[in-house]
Amino acid sequence: MSITPRWDAAKAVARKFAAGWGADQPGGAVIGFDESGIRFAEAGGVESLSTMAPFTAGTVVRYASVTKHAFSAMVLSHLDAITLDDRLGAHLPELQEPLASVTVGRALDMSGGLPDTRECLSLLGLSVYTETKAGPLLEFLARQTRLNYEAGTEISYSNTGYRLVEAALERKGLFFRDFIRSVGADTEIVFDAPDAWNDAVAGLVPGYWHDGEKWQLSAAGLHISASGSMTGSATSLANWLRLLLSDKPPFAGTLDRLAAPRALADGRESGYGLGLRRTILGGREFTGHGGSHPGYKSYFLLDRASRSGFVIVSNREDTNGNKIAQEAMAALLDLSLPVASAALKDGLYVTETGPFWLDVKGSTVTWLDADETVYEEDGGGVSTFSASSPMRLTMDGPAVIGEIGHAARRLLPAVEAGVPASLEGHWRSGEGACFEIDGGAVVMGVGPVRHRMPLIALGGGRFLFTLKDGPWTKRVCLHLLSDNRLELVLSRARMIEYGRAG
């Protein structure tokens, strides 16, 4: 049964969220649209704490990972140059195994096991503010000989596949910035895709994060890559998505190809396509994606059946675009929202072996430092209902069992213990990074950026420490592989090794 879209109800939801962005705070915009045009645009807050100019639907921000579907559209438009079944090593011969054998499709659909470049740098002690260039980053990836997991066996978010496929296309003279700028050549869509944070972009407003006391300007040093380089306004993004939904040339059929289910090695569908992820709401299927850069958040959610959708952009770190989009879509189509669940018992859990841990606090479940909300699922279990970070879990006595990233997991309560004296000393990676373990703490950095981070023992040679870096706080697992070898593990990078230095 078809439902008449309730645009007034959706607008009321958008207005509620926009009103929460105060007139003296960074802000954002929420747009609702369908094939006939933009139905409403609600905005709040300011686009700059220097000028205090109001944030509008035309304010230019960083889209971050919302870029991914647009880059994937570029890939699909150049299948004469690269195909989804190609090995990355066929285009980037400097890559070593097993990275070289990851296919282009798996590099883009989050099943490739490719370690995330930014998280690798964090595990080497490099700050979010440290400037890096495309060439040296590619050389760094070419030195890697471990994946996070065997390609095709899991889903776990990583930006690296997009970086590598972009590098492959650039060697053929095909540049994402040219592609995305050309999209708006004959339309009202204005996009750009700078390589670096400090590149000048017309109209781009600053991003902000709150340190608990005051708003701080955001910054990042990583060469951005086509995993998250696009900039533009809420209006431009909405018009681009309307173009994809319209199924008209030159992008006829593109949205369906991007959103098409992708399969794991065992044939199971993952729900993550090419830069797009499936969202289930009220028993219906929707398509969307989010983006996050320091100080910027973006999100969009599409109903392909009614050719309608919502766009959320903001220049503040604390925006939950997924929540806004889902509430607006539920109001539009009179759907029920998922109910957050605290069915899992609070506590810290670990697998029998390996660096894998889970922290449960009410309806928030943290898997390898990535926080997710879990919701009620039929049968008494819980689910994230997320294609990019899928979890389906339940209690089995004292254990948490189920699937995380589509991989079967069984976790037992961690048995906290002391940090053994045998762990102390200096440790060094093959990349030249080093840290010290002293008095039960990791000591990393030099001079005024030397940090002491206490270790929490989880048993089985696993230890957690908390790394703070600007707007980010990460819990890192230190996993002892042997007496003289260990690895540092985050959710998106699970393969950075260190050896005892002496």
TORDO-579940 format. One line per field, with one value per residue (C-alpha): residue number from 1; x, y, z; residue in one letter; chain. Coordinates in nm, 4 decimals. Layout:
N
num <- [NUM_...];
px <- [X_...];
py <- [Y_...];
pz <- [Z_...];
residuo <- [A_...];
cadena <- [A_...];
***
This chain:
502
num <- [1_2_3_4_5_6_7_8_9_10_11_12_13_14_15_16_17_18_19_20_21_22_23_24_25_26_27_28_29_30_31_32_33_34_35_36_37_38_39_40_41_42_43_44_45_46_47_48_49_50_51_52_53_54_55_56_57_58_59_60_61_62_63_64_65_66_67_68_69_70_71_72_73_74_75_76_77_78_79_80_81_82_83_84_85_86_87_88_89_90_91_92_93_94_95_96_97_98_99_100_101_102_103_104_105_106_107_108_109_110_111_112_113_114_115_116_117_118_119_120_121_122_123_124_125_126_127_128_129_130_131_132_133_134_135_136_137_138_139_140_141_142_143_144_145_146_147_148_149_150_151_152_153_154_155_156_157_158_159_160_161_162_163_164_165_166_167_168_169_170_171_172_173_174_175_176_177_178_179_180_181_182_183_184_185_186_187_188_189_190_191_192_193_194_195_196_197_198_199_200_201_202_203_204_205_206_207_208_209_210_211_212_213_214_215_216_217_218_219_220_221_222_223_224_225_226_227_228_229_230_231_232_233_234_235_236_237_238_239_240_241_242_243_244_245_246_247_248_249_250_251_252_253_254_255_256_257_258_259_260_261_262_263_264_265_266_267_268_269_270_271_272_273_274_275_276_277_278_279_280_281_282_283_284_285_286_287_288_289_290_291_292_293_294_295_296_297_298_299_300_301_302_303_304_305_306_307_308_309_310_311_312_313_314_315_316_317_318_319_320_321_322_323_324_325_326_327_328_329_330_331_332_333_334_335_336_337_338_339_340_341_342_343_344_345_346_347_348_349_350_351_352_353_354_355_356_357_358_359_360_361_362_363_364_365_366_367_368_369_370_371_372_373_374_375_376_377_378_379_380_381_382_383_384_385_386_387_388_389_390_391_392_393_394_395_396_397_398_399_400_401_402_403_404_405_406_407_408_409_410_411_412_413_414_415_416_417_418_419_420_421_422_423_424_425_426_427_428_429_430_431_432_433_434_435_436_437_438_439_440_441_442_443_444_445_446_447_448_449_450_451_452_453_454_455_456_457_458_459_460_461_462_463_464_465_466_467_468_469_470_471_472_473_474_475_476_477_478_479_480_481_482_483_484_485_486_487_488_489_490_491_492_493_494_495_496_497_498_499_500_501_502];
px <- [0.0000_0.1430_0.1659_0.1259_0.4516_0.3999_0.6359_0.4996_0.5838_0.9329_0.9898_0.8910_1.1555_1.4188_1.3221_1.3528_1.7105_1.8089_1.6746_1.9262_2.2131_2.2266_2.2725_2.6157_2.7299_2.8453_2.5467_2.4067_2.1275_1.8664_1.7035_1.4098_1.3594_1.1941_1.1951_0.9898_1.2476_1.3541_1.0578_1.2148_1.5469_1.5932_1.9144_2.0512_2.3688_2.6451_2.8895_3.1767_3.2388_3.4495_3.1867_2.8773_2.7114_2.4134_2.4493_2.2331_2.1515_2.4101_2.6960_2.9930_3.1292_3.3368_3.1177_3.3836_3.2844_2.9688_3.2300_3.2559_2.9480_3.0450_3.3936_3.2414_3.0227_3.3426_3.4827_3.1672_3.1954_3.5492_3.5169_3.7331_4.0197_3.9476_3.6933_3.5588_3.7165_4.0671_4.3328_4.4713_4.8195_4.7377_4.7208_4.9589_5.2365_5.4328_5.1708_5.2759_5.0622_4.8035_4.7051_4.7901_4.5283_4.2399_4.0011_3.8813_3.5262_3.6326_3.8444_3.5283_3.2698_3.4504_3.5134_3.8790_4.0380_4.2558_4.3895_4.2729_4.5612_4.4678_4.4357_4.7680_4.9281_4.7658_4.9205_5.2582_5.2174_5.1341_4.8721_4.5620_4.7357_5.0534_5.0734_5.1139_5.1294_4.9794_5.3107_5.4695_5.1377_5.1215_5.4816_5.3846_5.0929_5.3196_5.5364_5.2468_5.2176_4.9125_4.5402_4.2991_4.1359_4.1197_3.9517_3.5854_3.5345_3.4158_3.2818_3.4812_3.5010_3.8222_3.9119_4.2218_4.0521_3.9312_4.2788_4.4312_4.1707_4.2051_4.5828_4.5245_4.2948_4.5323_4.8035_4.5697_4.5181_4.1744_4.1296_3.8381_3.8529_3.8009_3.5133_3.3242_3.3697_3.2318_2.9123_2.8086_2.9262_2.5734_2.3724_2.3304_2.5511_2.8848_3.1340_3.5074_3.7533_4.0744_4.3688_4.4720_4.2999_4.4816_4.3899_4.1781_3.8132_3.5651_3.3236_3.4409_3.3565_3.5612_3.4684_3.4554_3.4736_3.4035_3.6752_3.4381_3.4941_3.4920_3.4681_3.7944_3.8777_3.9249_4.2188_4.3679_4.6984_4.6192_4.6122_4.2366_4.1927_3.8684_3.7540_3.6371_3.7586_3.4346_3.3099_2.9827_2.6597_2.3486_2.1683_2.4320_2.4296_2.0497_2.0451_2.3118_2.1102_1.7969_1.9903_2.0846_1.7266_1.5883_1.7698_1.8413_2.1595_2.4467_2.3863_2.0964_2.1184_2.4125_2.2309_2.1022_2.4507_2.6033_2.3404_2.3321_2.4064_2.7637_2.8557_3.1130_3.3323_3.0750_2.7948_2.6199_2.5051_2.6699_2.4354_2.7245_2.7462_2.9841_2.9991_2.6381_2.4897_2.1517_1.9351_1.6296_1.3624_1.0130_1.0634_1.1544_1.4889_1.6607_1.9946_2.2385_2.5770_2.7401_3.0595_3.2851_3.5914_3.7212_3.4660_3.2284_2.9429_2.7214_2.4572_2.1964_1.9178_1.7201_1.3933_1.4362_1.0734_0.9327_1.2462_1.2710_1.5382_1.7107_2.0487_2.2185_2.5424_2.7082_3.0311_3.0278_3.1677_2.8694_2.6008_2.4311_2.3189_2.2040_1.9593_1.8239_1.7807_1.6085_1.3684_1.2826_1.2262_1.0139_0.8005_0.7732_0.6519_0.4865_0.7331_0.8377_1.1903_1.4068_1.4099_1.7485_1.8174_2.0153_1.9639_2.3373_2.4918_2.7198_3.0886_3.4137_3.4427_3.7230_3.7517_3.9395_4.2395_4.3355_4.3084_3.9281_3.7315_3.3827_3.2590_2.8882_2.7298_2.3516_2.2604_2.6106_2.8425_3.2076_3.3876_3.7610_3.7123_3.4179_3.0958_2.7616_2.4049_2.2256_1.8504_1.5916_1.5766_1.3190_1.4186_1.5632_1.8949_2.0247_2.1417_2.3040_2.0934_2.4020_2.5513_2.8915_2.9260_2.6899_2.6391_2.3840_2.4461_2.2825_2.3758_2.4639_2.5122_2.8059_2.9162_2.8197_2.7755_2.6745_2.8209_3.0282_3.1100_2.9413_3.2157_3.1104_3.2287_3.2099_3.3309_3.3641_3.3975_3.7504_3.9529_4.1424_4.4892_4.8141_5.0611_5.3570_5.7033_5.8203_5.6281_5.8357_6.1038_6.1372_5.9455_6.0050_5.8182_5.9698_5.8510_6.0766_5.8021_5.8768_5.7277_5.8191_5.6281_5.7156_5.5391_5.2355_5.1860_5.2609_5.4835_5.4680_5.5867_5.8685_5.9124_5.5897_5.3828_5.5109_5.2081_5.1799_4.8835_4.8088_4.7484_4.4470_4.5132_4.2361_4.4092_4.5591_4.8269_4.5718_4.5931_4.3989_4.5245_4.3530_4.5074_4.3807_4.4459_4.2629_3.8930_3.9520_3.9786_4.0807_4.1141_4.3985_4.4495_4.8092_4.8234_5.1338_5.2201_5.5343_5.7851_5.9484_5.6668_5.3314_5.0651_4.8586_4.4962_4.2111_3.8863_4.0087_4.3790_4.4708_4.8186_5.0763_5.3539_5.6340_5.9344_6.1356_6.4119_6.6586];
py <- [0.0000_0.3350_0.6115_0.9782_1.1436_1.3658_1.6509_1.8741_1.6066_1.5579_1.9343_1.9542_1.6933_1.8842_2.2117_2.0524_1.9462_2.2723_2.4675_2.2858_2.4563_2.7826_3.1241_3.1530_2.8010_2.6191_2.4923_2.2906_2.2429_1.9743_1.9455_1.7309_1.6682_1.4538_1.4362_1.7558_1.9611_2.0680_2.0451_2.2288_2.3532_2.4085_2.5593_2.6733_2.8011_2.9905_2.9041_3.0861_3.1872_3.4722_3.6362_3.4900_3.4654_3.2300_2.8772_2.8266_2.5526_2.7145_2.7014_2.5017_2.2256_1.9099_1.6092_1.3621_0.9987_1.0996_1.1359_0.7584_0.6972_0.9809_0.8364_0.4942_0.6535_0.7712_0.4162_0.2788_0.5398_0.4223_0.0455_0.0569_0.1620_-0.0412_-0.3063_-0.4224_-0.7654_-0.6321_-0.7008_-0.3818_-0.5125_-0.5115_-0.1321_-0.0681_-0.3249_-0.1986_-0.3416_-0.6571_-0.9579_-0.9946_-0.6325_-0.6780_-0.9516_-0.7532_-0.6723_-0.3226_-0.4221_-0.5444_-0.2322_-0.0242_-0.2407_-0.2628_-0.6377_-0.6150_-0.6119_-0.3174_-0.1351_0.2239_0.4615_0.7251_0.4682_0.3122_0.6536_0.6883_0.3555_0.4872_0.7881_1.0444_1.3009_1.3884_1.7228_1.5724_1.6633_1.3764_1.3634_1.1181_0.9796_0.8850_0.7422_0.5131_0.4081_0.3307_0.1140_-0.0630_-0.1760_-0.3449_-0.7237_-0.7793_-0.7236_-0.6684_-0.9992_-1.2258_-1.0417_-1.1300_-1.2741_-0.9647_-0.6130_-0.3461_0.0184_0.1449_0.4406_0.2847_0.1056_0.4376_0.5863_0.2965_0.2894_0.6666_0.6270_0.3597_0.5885_0.8832_0.6762_0.6552_1.0319_1.0162_1.2547_1.2634_1.6405_1.6821_1.4344_1.5873_1.9432_1.8405_1.7135_2.0704_2.2188_2.2553_2.2422_2.4229_2.1645_2.3048_2.0475_2.0445_1.7820_1.9286_1.6992_1.8592_2.0277_2.3550_2.3786_2.6845_2.6040_2.8733_2.9451_2.6631_2.7384_2.6221_2.3169_2.3046_2.0605_2.1210_2.0343_2.0387_2.4058_2.5901_2.5480_2.4727_2.5113_2.1746_2.0726_1.7580_1.6828_1.3641_1.3809_1.3425_1.1198_1.0317_0.8488_1.1840_1.4842_1.6358_1.9761_2.1512_2.2751_2.0957_2.2258_2.0956_1.7531_1.7362_1.8303_1.5719_1.3017_1.4140_1.3669_1.0120_0.9348_1.0694_0.7953_1.0366_1.0572_1.0716_0.8771_0.6524_0.3276_0.4493_0.4629_0.1067_-0.0174_0.1629_0.0317_-0.3248_-0.5862_-0.7070_-1.0582_-1.1918_-1.4835_-1.7330_-1.5732_-1.3841_-1.0324_-0.7639_-0.4662_-0.2328_-0.1502_0.0884_0.3894_0.3310_0.1333_-0.0253_0.0980_-0.0929_0.1239_0.0078_-0.3018_-0.0969_-0.0644_0.2706_0.3801_0.6293_0.7106_0.9371_1.1364_1.2572_1.4804_1.6628_1.9405_1.8306_1.5793_1.4905_1.2328_1.1465_0.8910_0.8024_0.6232_0.5024_0.3901_0.7422_0.9148_1.1243_1.1828_1.3949_1.5639_1.6777_1.8795_2.0610_2.2254_2.0809_1.7519_1.6470_1.6244_1.2841_1.2908_0.9298_1.0023_1.3135_1.1346_0.8316_1.0384_1.2555_0.9525_0.7817_1.0959_1.1290_0.7730_0.7068_0.4339_0.3122_0.3812_0.1008_0.0778_0.0971_-0.2104_-0.2789_-0.6548_-0.7257_-0.7316_-0.4360_-0.5178_-0.5655_-0.8836_-1.0518_-1.3396_-1.6492_-1.5468_-1.2503_-0.8744_-0.8591_-0.6883_-0.5550_-0.3012_-0.2917_0.0073_0.0035_0.0282_0.1425_-0.1348_-0.0581_-0.3022_-0.2374_0.1322_0.1942_0.2912_0.1663_0.1775_-0.1566_-0.2044_-0.4655_-0.7564_-1.0338_-1.3278_-1.1257_-1.0337_-0.6974_-0.5537_-0.2350_-0.2577_-0.1069_-0.2276_-0.0657_-0.1895_-0.4872_-0.6630_-0.9252_-1.0322_-1.2055_-1.3315_-1.6995_-1.7352_-1.5093_-1.4863_-1.2503_-1.4463_-1.3669_-1.1922_-0.8762_-0.7604_-1.0860_-1.2878_-1.5266_-1.4134_-1.5462_-1.3176_-1.3832_-1.1343_-0.9976_-1.0949_-0.7818_-0.8438_-0.6602_-0.5554_-0.7934_-0.6498_-0.8584_-0.6235_-0.3217_-0.1763_-0.0112_-0.1234_-0.0220_-0.0718_-0.1311_0.2200_0.3742_0.4492_0.3644_0.3731_0.2629_0.0593_0.1839_0.1336_-0.0269_0.2516_0.3168_0.6234_0.7613_1.0843_1.3264_1.6502_1.8409_1.5818_1.2911_1.1089_0.8519_0.6181_0.3570_-0.0007_-0.2074_-0.5821_-0.7939_-1.1310_-1.3442_-1.0905_-0.8155_-0.4642_-0.1447_0.2137_0.5407_0.7684_1.1274_1.3240_1.6548_1.5795_1.2043_0.9646_0.6107_0.2983_0.0897_-0.2796_-0.3833_-0.7536_-0.9525_-1.1923_-1.3349_-1.2297_-0.9874_-0.8989_-0.7214_-0.5513_-0.2401_-0.2732_-0.0331_-0.1240_-0.0091_-0.1011_-0.4350_-0.5038_-0.2516_-0.4515_-0.3567_-0.5547_-0.5269_-0.2728_-0.4132];
pz <- [0.0000_-0.1023_0.1552_0.0722_0.1813_0.4845_0.4061_0.6847_0.9418_0.7980_0.7959_1.1625_1.2465_1.0499_1.2148_1.5608_1.4965_1.3240_1.6214_1.8407_1.6588_1.8514_1.6928_1.8572_1.7621_1.4489_1.2587_0.9753_0.7260_0.6603_0.3174_0.2120_-0.1602_-0.4233_-0.8023_-0.8260_-0.6369_-0.2900_-0.0536_0.2401_0.3755_0.7488_0.8842_1.2176_1.3773_1.2008_0.9268_1.0996_1.4591_1.3220_1.1030_1.2791_0.9367_0.9517_0.8195_0.5093_0.2621_0.0346_0.2878_0.1540_0.3790_0.3539_0.2724_0.3913_0.3173_0.1334_-0.1428_-0.1793_-0.3920_-0.6278_-0.6753_-0.7337_-1.0026_-1.1682_-1.1549_-1.3189_-1.5940_-1.6824_-1.6995_-2.0094_-1.7829_-1.4685_-1.3692_-1.0348_-1.0836_-1.1465_-0.8849_-0.7315_-0.8113_-1.1822_-1.1670_-0.8757_-0.9249_-0.6250_-0.3867_-0.2061_-0.1249_0.0086_-0.0677_-0.4363_-0.4810_-0.3329_-0.6159_-0.7013_-0.6054_-0.2609_-0.2158_-0.2628_-0.0821_0.2549_0.2295_0.1227_0.4679_0.3658_0.6734_0.7044_0.6324_0.8914_1.1705_1.0705_1.1169_1.4603_1.5620_1.4483_1.6773_1.4059_1.5009_1.3011_1.2431_1.0890_0.7197_0.4749_0.0959_-0.1538_-0.2825_0.0500_0.1712_-0.1324_-0.0676_0.2932_0.1802_-0.0691_0.2240_0.4034_0.4008_0.6237_0.5797_0.8675_0.7677_0.4640_0.1778_0.1383_0.4870_0.6768_0.6424_0.8228_0.7242_0.5667_0.3460_0.1940_-0.0941_-0.2320_-0.1996_-0.3947_-0.6711_-0.7106_-0.7490_-1.0142_-1.2134_-1.1857_-1.3510_-1.6486_-1.6527_-1.4879_-1.1940_-0.9536_-0.9128_-1.2884_-1.2835_-0.9933_-1.1163_-1.4553_-1.2878_-1.2217_-1.5492_-1.6901_-1.3675_-1.0383_-0.8681_-0.7484_-0.6224_-0.5626_-0.4399_-0.2937_-0.2247_0.1032_0.3948_0.3324_-0.0359_-0.1118_-0.1935_-0.2916_-0.0086_0.2193_0.5831_0.8829_1.0862_1.4660_1.7553_2.1237_2.3748_2.6706_2.7412_2.4096_2.0342_1.8529_1.4845_1.3180_1.1029_0.9529_0.7840_0.5944_0.2152_0.1820_-0.1284_-0.3026_0.0100_0.1438_-0.0547_-0.1905_-0.0845_-0.1573_-0.0048_0.1147_-0.1939_-0.4345_-0.2702_-0.2813_-0.6513_-0.7312_-0.5536_-0.7375_-1.0615_-0.9613_-0.8556_-1.1845_-1.3765_-1.6606_-1.8731_-1.8168_-1.4936_-1.5974_-1.4006_-1.1906_-0.8586_-0.8934_-0.9796_-0.6837_-0.4424_-0.5780_-0.3096_-0.2932_-0.1846_0.0571_-0.0471_0.0857_-0.1174_0.1626_0.0774_0.2858_0.2503_0.1625_-0.2068_-0.3811_-0.1509_-0.0445_0.2397_0.2898_0.5783_0.7008_0.8586_0.9438_0.7311_0.4227_0.2498_0.2021_0.0608_0.2089_0.3552_0.6090_0.6276_0.9078_0.8994_1.2064_1.2530_0.9750_0.9559_0.6605_0.5780_0.3167_0.3026_-0.0112_-0.0752_-0.4304_-0.4494_-0.4050_-0.5382_-0.2245_0.0335_0.2940_0.3130_0.6331_0.6417_0.9296_1.0401_1.3916_1.5172_1.7299_1.4588_1.4293_1.0681_1.0714_1.3538_1.1806_0.8476_0.9973_1.2074_0.9070_0.6818_0.9469_0.9759_0.5977_0.5407_0.8789_0.9752_1.3172_1.4385_1.5827_1.9625_2.1344_2.3461_2.6627_2.6362_2.6479_2.9936_3.0629_3.0749_2.8894_2.6803_2.4837_2.2390_2.3545_2.1463_1.9325_1.9877_1.9765_2.2527_2.3086_2.5636_2.6456_2.8188_2.7891_2.4211_2.3199_2.2068_2.1348_1.9067_1.8765_1.9689_1.7281_1.9094_1.7783_1.9054_1.9138_1.8735_1.9588_1.7177_1.6950_1.9112_2.1967_2.0411_1.9327_1.6009_1.4780_1.1581_0.9922_0.6650_0.7305_1.0911_1.1132_1.4456_1.5511_1.9096_2.2018_2.5479_2.5941_2.9648_3.0518_2.6864_2.4050_2.0833_1.7278_1.4277_1.4025_1.0524_0.9365_1.1127_1.3907_1.7334_2.0883_2.3650_2.7363_3.0221_3.0384_3.3420_3.4332_3.5707_3.6261_3.3597_3.3738_3.4209_3.1241_2.8930_2.9926_2.7687_2.4298_2.1224_1.7596_1.4318_1.0905_0.9990_1.2650_1.5164_1.8769_2.2240_2.5721_2.8278_3.1740_3.5029_3.3386_3.0855_2.7191_2.6771_2.3234_2.1614_2.2320_2.4223_2.4874_2.2978_2.5068_2.6484_2.9232_2.8723_3.1432_3.0299_3.1336_3.1173_2.9654_2.9944_2.7201_2.6341_2.5555_2.7015_2.6363_2.6461_2.5553_2.2938_2.2732_1.9558_1.9091_1.8578_1.8633_2.1547_2.0607_2.2701_2.1333_2.1961_2.2520_2.1674_2.2542_1.9701_2.1324_2.3970_2.1541_1.9143_1.9494_1.7411_1.8014_1.6950_1.6164_1.4444_1.1032_1.1369_1.2908_1.1549_1.2821_1.4457_1.6842_1.7991_2.1170_2.0616_2.3076];
residuo <- [M_S_I_T_P_R_W_D_A_A_K_A_V_A_R_K_F_A_A_G_W_G_A_D_Q_P_G_G_A_V_I_G_F_D_E_S_G_I_R_F_A_E_A_G_G_V_E_S_L_S_T_M_A_P_F_T_A_G_T_V_V_R_Y_A_S_V_T_K_H_A_F_S_A_M_V_L_S_H_L_D_A_I_T_L_D_D_R_L_G_A_H_L_P_E_L_Q_E_P_L_A_S_V_T_V_G_R_A_L_D_M_S_G_G_L_P_D_T_R_E_C_L_S_L_L_G_L_S_V_Y_T_E_T_K_A_G_P_L_L_E_F_L_A_R_Q_T_R_L_N_Y_E_A_G_T_E_I_S_Y_S_N_T_G_Y_R_L_V_E_A_A_L_E_R_K_G_L_F_F_R_D_F_I_R_S_V_G_A_D_T_E_I_V_F_D_A_P_D_A_W_N_D_A_V_A_G_L_V_P_G_Y_W_H_D_G_E_K_W_Q_L_S_A_A_G_L_H_I_S_A_S_G_S_M_T_G_S_A_T_S_L_A_N_W_L_R_L_L_L_S_D_K_P_P_F_A_G_T_L_D_R_L_A_A_P_R_A_L_A_D_G_R_E_S_G_Y_G_L_G_L_R_R_T_I_L_G_G_R_E_F_T_G_H_G_G_S_H_P_G_Y_K_S_Y_F_L_L_D_R_A_S_R_S_G_F_V_I_V_S_N_R_E_D_T_N_G_N_K_I_A_Q_E_A_M_A_A_L_L_D_L_S_L_P_V_A_S_A_A_L_K_D_G_L_Y_V_T_E_T_G_P_F_W_L_D_V_K_G_S_T_V_T_W_L_D_A_D_E_T_V_Y_E_E_D_G_G_G_V_S_T_F_S_A_S_S_P_M_R_L_T_M_D_G_P_A_V_I_G_E_I_G_H_A_A_R_R_L_L_P_A_V_E_A_G_V_P_A_S_L_E_G_H_W_R_S_G_E_G_A_C_F_E_I_D_G_G_A_V_V_M_G_V_G_P_V_R_H_R_M_P_L_I_A_L_G_G_G_R_F_L_F_T_L_K_D_G_P_W_T_K_R_V_C_L_H_L_L_S_D_N_R_L_E_L_V_L_S_R_A_R_M_I_E_Y_G_R_A_G];
cadena <- [A_A_A_A_A_A_A_A_A_A_A_A_A_A_A_A_A_A_A_A_A_A_A_A_A_A_A_A_A_A_A_A_A_A_A_A_A_A_A_A_A_A_A_A_A_A_A_A_A_A_A_A_A_A_A_A_A_A_A_A_A_A_A_A_A_A_A_A_A_A_A_A_A_A_A_A_A_A_A_A_A_A_A_A_A_A_A_A_A_A_A_A_A_A_A_A_A_A_A_A_A_A_A_A_A_A_A_A_A_A_A_A_A_A_A_A_A_A_A_A_A_A_A_A_A_A_A_A_A_A_A_A_A_A_A_A_A_A_A_A_A_A_A_A_A_A_A_A_A_A_A_A_A_A_A_A_A_A_A_A_A_A_A_A_A_A_A_A_A_A_A_A_A_A_A_A_A_A_A_A_A_A_A_A_A_A_A_A_A_A_A_A_A_A_A_A_A_A_A_A_A_A_A_A_A_A_A_A_A_A_A_A_A_A_A_A_A_A_A_A_A_A_A_A_A_A_A_A_A_A_A_A_A_A_A_A_A_A_A_A_A_A_A_A_A_A_A_A_A_A_A_A_A_A_A_A_A_A_A_A_A_A_A_A_A_A_A_A_A_A_A_A_A_A_A_A_A_A_A_A_A_A_A_A_A_A_A_A_A_A_A_A_A_A_A_A_A_A_A_A_A_A_A_A_A_A_A_A_A_A_A_A_A_A_A_A_A_A_A_A_A_A_A_A_A_A_A_A_A_A_A_A_A_A_A_A_A_A_A_A_A_A_A_A_A_A_A_A_A_A_A_A_A_A_A_A_A_A_A_A_A_A_A_A_A_A_A_A_A_A_A_A_A_A_A_A_A_A_A_A_A_A_A_A_A_A_A_A_A_A_A_A_A_A_A_A_A_A_A_A_A_A_A_A_A_A_A_A_A_A_A_A_A_A_A_A_A_A_A_A_A_A_A_A_A_A_A_A_A_A_A_A_A_A_A_A_A_A_A_A_A_A_A_A_A_A_A_A_A_A_A_A_A_A_A_A_A_A_A_A_A_A_A_A_A_A_A_A_A_A_A_A_A_A_A_A_A_A_A_A_A_A_A_A_A_A_A_A_A_A_A_A_A_A_A_A_A_A_A_A_A_A];
***
